[in-house]
């Protein structure tokens, strides 16, 4: 599909008011995307685990306006009005109004809440923008009830991408690919797709415990970080590496090779942060306790032959990944040795989930 396939024909039905509520999860990339072209197109493909407990719940209420000259909306986070969120939402609306021409016809009230700290490196923009995109698609389906479930999800992912790139990977589970890759059928730069190939039982119901090293807002936004890949001296090699790692992951997922999975996932995490540290201007999002946790995981794995590993998003927090059959052992290790490095001892036990749902 191409962009114009998402531009609707005129609507025959009229609507005055209503509301929709969606819950959408965050995700954690195994092969990372870092760097994008115009119109939120990724420089390289990525693949992520969809999470289960780290999610955003968004209620979108709407009522017909008398005029349609501009956007009209208010945003609330945990029942508190958030005018500082409005510029990002307005930018999103401007990008998608060609695909949802009713956006200027209504007053909107956006009420949202997260099950995790906002802007702390758990991809709140991914879950937030995907939930909002799904609410907007629910409105469009009221105008055109012939929209199929398949098209509904595909267009929601397409729209979510225009709000936050990784948001397009948060609609379905349990593995989602975003970005065109020649070995993955149906993959696209425009929207995320469910990983279409065989996945070994070793990766079913995979566990992710998120250690909250720093619950504050990141010092550098992901948008700024992505832009610093333009002209980065190592950018082109990084994009090639990501493509190759995704190719390698296809066989890893099929064969259930946990040792090779660990090496690839941890390398991807460290490479992501290496690109941040070698950009100009350079920056570091990891904290001292992030490194302490990584070293503890390496030591534990060496001493026990556990298949636990880590990955990182664009922040200081650590995602501890491990197979379901090690849950008891690894959680004991986390509580005994890693919680001390978390801010106020906070961590979130999560697992691989199955995507967004309407409430």
C-alpha positions as CSV (number, residue, x, y, z in Angstrom):
1,X,0.0,0.0,0.0
2,X,1.0,3.6,-0.5
3,X,0.0,6.8,1.3
4,X,-2.9,7.7,-1.0
5,X,-4.6,4.4,-0.2
6,X,-5.3,5.8,3.3
7,X,-7.0,9.0,2.0
8,X,-10.8,8.4,2.4
9,X,-13.4,9.2,-0.1
10,X,-16.2,11.6,1.1
11,X,-18.3,10.4,4.0
12,X,-22.0,9.9,3.5
13,X,-22.9,9.5,7.2
14,X,-22.9,12.4,9.8
15,X,-22.1,12.1,13.5
16,X,-22.7,14.7,16.2
17,X,-20.9,13.3,19.3
18,X,-19.5,10.3,20.9
19,X,-16.5,8.7,22.7
20,X,-14.1,5.8,22.3
21,X,-11.6,4.3,24.7
22,X,-8.6,2.1,23.7
23,X,-5.8,0.5,25.7
24,X,-2.5,0.2,23.8
25,X,0.8,-1.3,25.0
26,X,4.3,-0.1,24.8
27,X,6.9,-2.2,23.0
28,X,10.6,-2.9,23.3
29,X,12.7,-3.1,20.2
30,X,15.1,-6.0,19.8
31,X,16.6,-4.6,16.6
32,X,16.5,-0.9,17.1
33,X,15.6,1.9,14.7
34,X,17.6,5.1,15.2
35,X,17.5,7.7,12.5
36,X,14.6,8.6,10.2
37,X,13.9,10.3,6.9
38,X,11.1,12.8,6.1
39,X,7.6,11.9,7.0
40,X,8.6,9.5,9.8
41,X,10.2,7.0,7.5
42,X,12.8,4.8,9.3
43,X,16.4,4.6,8.0
44,X,16.4,0.9,8.9
45,X,13.8,-1.8,9.8
46,X,13.2,-2.8,13.4
47,X,11.4,-5.5,15.3
48,X,9.9,-5.4,18.7
49,X,8.3,-7.4,21.5
50,X,4.9,-6.0,22.3
51,X,4.5,-5.6,26.1
52,X,1.5,-6.5,28.2
53,X,1.4,-4.4,31.4
54,X,3.1,-1.2,30.3
55,X,0.3,0.5,28.4
56,X,-1.6,3.7,27.9
57,X,-5.4,4.0,28.2
58,X,-6.9,6.8,26.2
59,X,-10.5,8.0,26.0
60,X,-11.3,10.3,23.1
61,X,-14.6,12.3,23.4
62,X,-15.8,14.4,20.5
63,X,-18.6,16.8,19.7
64,X,-19.5,18.6,16.5
65,X,-18.3,22.2,16.0
66,X,-20.1,25.0,14.2
67,X,-17.0,25.8,12.2
68,X,-14.2,23.7,10.8
69,X,-11.4,26.3,10.5
70,X,-8.9,24.8,12.9
71,X,-8.2,22.0,15.4
72,X,-9.9,22.1,18.8
73,X,-8.9,19.8,21.6
74,X,-7.8,19.6,25.2
75,X,-5.5,17.0,26.7
76,X,-5.6,15.5,30.2
77,X,-3.0,13.1,31.8
78,X,-4.3,11.4,34.9
79,X,-7.2,14.0,35.0
80,X,-4.8,16.9,35.0
81,X,-5.0,19.3,32.0
82,X,-1.7,19.2,30.1
83,X,-1.4,22.2,27.7
84,X,2.3,21.3,27.2
85,X,1.2,18.2,25.4
86,X,-0.8,20.3,22.9
87,X,2.0,21.2,20.4
88,X,2.8,17.6,19.8
89,X,-0.8,16.6,19.3
90,X,-1.3,19.6,17.0
91,X,1.7,18.6,14.9
92,X,0.2,15.1,14.8
93,X,-3.2,16.4,13.6
94,X,-1.6,18.5,10.9
95,X,0.3,15.5,9.6
96,X,-2.8,13.2,9.5
97,X,-5.7,15.6,8.6
98,X,-5.4,14.6,4.9
99,X,-6.1,11.0,6.0
100,X,-8.8,11.9,8.5
101,X,-10.6,15.0,7.1
102,X,-13.1,15.1,10.0
103,X,-10.4,16.3,12.5
104,X,-11.4,20.0,12.1
105,X,-15.1,19.2,12.5
106,X,-15.1,18.3,16.2
107,X,-14.0,19.5,19.6
108,X,-12.0,16.7,21.1
109,X,-11.2,15.8,24.7
110,X,-8.3,13.5,25.1
111,X,-8.0,11.8,28.5
112,X,-5.0,9.5,28.9
113,X,-3.2,7.6,31.6
114,X,-0.1,5.4,31.7
115,X,0.7,2.4,33.9
116,X,4.3,3.6,33.9
117,X,6.2,6.9,34.4
118,X,5.8,9.3,31.4
119,X,9.0,10.1,29.4
120,X,11.2,7.7,31.3
121,X,12.4,5.6,28.4
122,X,9.5,3.1,28.3
123,X,8.2,4.5,25.0
124,X,5.1,6.4,26.4
125,X,4.8,8.1,23.1
126,X,4.5,4.7,21.3
127,X,1.6,3.5,23.5
128,X,0.1,7.0,23.7
129,X,0.1,7.8,20.0
130,X,-1.1,4.3,19.1
131,X,-4.0,4.5,21.5
132,X,-5.0,7.9,20.1
133,X,-4.7,6.6,16.5
134,X,-7.0,3.7,17.4
135,X,-9.6,6.1,18.9
136,X,-9.5,8.2,15.8
137,X,-9.9,5.2,13.6
138,X,-13.0,4.2,15.6
139,X,-14.5,7.6,14.7
140,X,-13.7,7.0,11.0
141,X,-15.4,3.6,11.2
142,X,-18.5,5.4,12.4
143,X,-18.4,7.4,9.2
144,X,-17.6,4.3,7.1
145,X,-18.7,1.0,8.7
146,X,-17.4,-1.0,5.7
147,X,-13.8,-0.6,6.9
148,X,-12.4,-4.1,7.5
149,X,-10.6,-5.1,10.6
150,X,-7.4,-5.6,8.6
151,X,-7.5,-2.1,7.1
152,X,-8.5,-0.6,10.4
153,X,-5.3,-1.9,12.1
154,X,-3.1,-1.1,9.1
155,X,-4.3,2.5,8.9
156,X,-4.2,3.0,12.7
157,X,-0.5,1.8,12.5
158,X,0.1,4.2,9.6
159,X,-1.4,7.1,11.5
160,X,0.4,6.2,14.8
161,X,3.7,6.3,12.9
162,X,3.1,9.9,12.0
163,X,2.8,10.8,15.7
164,X,5.7,8.6,17.0
165,X,7.6,6.2,14.8
166,X,7.7,3.3,17.2
167,X,4.0,3.7,17.9
168,X,3.2,1.8,14.7
169,X,4.7,-1.3,16.4
170,X,2.3,-1.1,19.4
171,X,-1.0,-2.2,17.9
172,X,-0.5,-5.9,17.6
173,X,1.6,-8.7,19.2
174,X,3.6,-10.4,20.0
175,X,6.4,-9.6,17.5
176,X,6.0,-6.6,15.1
177,X,8.3,-5.5,12.3
178,X,8.4,-1.9,11.0
179,X,10.5,-0.9,8.0
180,X,10.9,-2.5,4.6
181,X,13.1,-5.7,4.7
182,X,13.6,-7.8,1.7
183,X,13.4,-11.1,3.7
184,X,10.2,-10.2,5.6
185,X,7.0,-10.6,3.5
186,X,4.6,-7.6,3.8
187,X,7.1,-5.4,5.7
188,X,6.7,-1.7,5.0
189,X,8.1,1.7,6.0
190,X,4.6,3.0,6.3
191,X,3.2,0.8,9.1
192,X,4.1,-2.1,11.4
193,X,3.2,-5.7,10.5
194,X,3.0,-8.8,12.7
195,X,6.1,-10.9,12.3
196,X,5.0,-13.5,9.7
197,X,7.3,-16.5,10.3
198,X,7.8,-19.4,12.7
199,X,8.7,-18.6,16.3
200,X,10.2,-21.3,18.5
201,X,8.6,-22.1,21.8
202,X,11.6,-20.7,23.7
203,X,10.3,-17.2,22.8
204,X,6.6,-17.7,23.7
205,X,5.4,-15.8,26.7
206,X,8.8,-14.2,27.1
207,X,9.3,-12.1,30.3
208,X,10.4,-8.5,30.6
209,X,11.1,-6.9,33.9
210,X,11.8,-3.2,33.6
211,X,14.1,-1.7,36.1
212,X,13.4,2.0,36.6
213,X,16.8,3.4,37.1
214,X,15.6,7.0,36.4
215,X,11.9,7.9,36.3
216,X,12.6,11.5,35.3
217,X,12.2,12.9,31.8
218,X,15.1,12.2,29.4
219,X,17.6,15.0,28.9
220,X,17.5,14.5,25.1
221,X,14.2,13.7,23.3
222,X,14.1,10.8,20.9
223,X,13.2,13.2,18.1
224,X,16.4,15.2,18.7
225,X,18.4,12.0,18.9
226,X,17.0,10.7,15.6
227,X,17.9,13.9,13.9
228,X,21.5,13.7,15.0
229,X,21.9,10.6,12.7
230,X,21.9,13.0,9.8
231,X,25.6,13.2,8.9
232,X,26.6,10.9,11.7
233,X,30.0,9.3,10.7
234,X,28.8,5.8,11.4
235,X,25.2,6.1,10.3
236,X,25.4,4.1,7.0
237,X,27.2,1.2,8.6
238,X,24.7,1.2,11.5
239,X,21.8,0.9,9.0
240,X,23.5,-2.0,7.3
241,X,24.1,-3.7,10.6
242,X,20.5,-3.4,11.6
243,X,19.3,-5.0,8.3
244,X,21.8,-7.8,8.8
245,X,20.8,-8.3,12.4
246,X,17.1,-8.6,11.4
247,X,18.1,-11.2,8.8
248,X,19.9,-13.1,11.5
249,X,17.0,-12.9,13.9
250,X,14.7,-14.8,11.5
251,X,16.7,-18.0,11.9
252,X,17.3,-17.3,15.6
253,X,13.5,-17.0,16.2
254,X,12.8,-20.2,14.2
255,X,15.5,-22.3,15.9
256,X,15.1,-21.0,19.4
257,X,18.8,-20.2,19.8
258,X,18.8,-18.3,23.0
259,X,22.6,-17.7,23.2
260,X,22.7,-16.1,19.8
261,X,19.5,-14.1,20.6
262,X,21.2,-12.8,23.7
263,X,24.3,-11.7,21.8
264,X,22.3,-9.9,19.1
265,X,19.9,-8.2,21.5
266,X,22.6,-6.9,23.9
267,X,24.7,-5.7,21.0
268,X,21.8,-3.8,19.5
269,X,21.2,-2.1,22.8
270,X,24.8,-1.0,23.3
271,X,25.0,0.0,19.6
272,X,22.0,2.3,20.0
273,X,23.7,4.1,22.9
274,X,27.0,4.1,21.1
275,X,25.4,6.1,18.3
276,X,24.1,8.6,20.8
277,X,27.6,8.9,22.4
278,X,29.3,9.4,19.0
279,X,26.9,11.9,17.5
280,X,27.6,15.7,17.4
281,X,26.5,17.0,19.8
282,X,27.0,13.8,21.8
283,X,25.0,12.7,24.8
284,X,24.7,9.9,27.3
285,X,21.3,8.6,28.5
286,X,22.6,5.7,30.6
287,X,23.2,6.3,34.3
288,X,25.9,4.8,36.5
289,X,23.3,2.4,37.9
290,X,22.5,1.3,34.3
291,X,26.0,0.0,34.0
292,X,26.0,-1.6,37.4
293,X,22.9,-3.6,36.4
294,X,24.4,-4.6,33.1
295,X,27.5,-5.9,34.8
296,X,25.5,-7.7,37.4
297,X,23.5,-9.5,34.7
298,X,26.7,-10.5,32.9
299,X,28.1,-11.9,36.1
300,X,24.9,-13.8,37.0
301,X,24.7,-15.3,33.5
302,X,28.3,-16.4,33.7
303,X,27.9,-18.0,37.1
304,X,24.6,-19.7,36.5
305,X,24.3,-20.4,32.7
306,X,21.0,-18.5,32.8
307,X,19.6,-17.2,29.6
308,X,18.7,-13.8,31.1
309,X,19.8,-10.7,29.1
310,X,19.2,-7.0,28.9
311,X,18.1,-4.4,26.4
312,X,17.8,-0.7,26.6
313,X,15.5,1.9,25.0
314,X,16.5,5.5,24.5
315,X,16.8,6.1,28.3
316,X,18.5,4.9,31.4
317,X,16.1,2.1,32.4
318,X,17.0,-1.6,31.8
319,X,14.7,-4.2,30.3
320,X,15.6,-7.6,31.7
321,X,14.5,-10.3,29.2
322,X,14.3,-14.0,30.1
323,X,12.4,-17.1,29.1
324,X,9.3,-18.0,31.1
325,X,10.8,-21.1,32.6
326,X,13.4,-19.0,34.4
327,X,10.9,-16.5,35.8
328,X,11.2,-17.6,39.5
329,X,15.0,-17.7,39.4
330,X,15.5,-14.4,37.6
331,X,13.0,-12.6,39.7
332,X,14.8,-13.7,42.8
333,X,18.0,-12.4,41.3
334,X,16.4,-9.1,40.4
335,X,15.0,-8.6,43.9
336,X,18.2,-9.7,45.7
337,X,20.8,-7.9,43.5
338,X,19.3,-5.4,41.0
339,X,16.5,-3.6,42.8
340,X,19.1,-1.7,44.8
341,X,20.0,0.1,41.6
342,X,16.5,1.2,40.8
343,X,15.1,4.6,41.7
344,X,13.2,4.1,45.0
345,X,13.4,0.4,44.3
346,X,10.9,0.5,41.6
347,X,10.5,-2.0,38.8
348,X,7.7,-3.4,36.6
349,X,7.2,-7.0,35.9
350,X,5.9,-7.4,32.4
351,X,5.8,-10.0,29.6
352,X,5.1,-10.2,25.9
353,X,1.5,-9.3,25.1
354,X,-0.9,-9.4,22.3
355,X,-1.6,-5.8,21.3
356,X,-4.2,-3.1,21.8
357,X,-7.8,-3.5,22.7
358,X,-10.9,-1.4,22.8
359,X,-12.5,-0.8,26.2
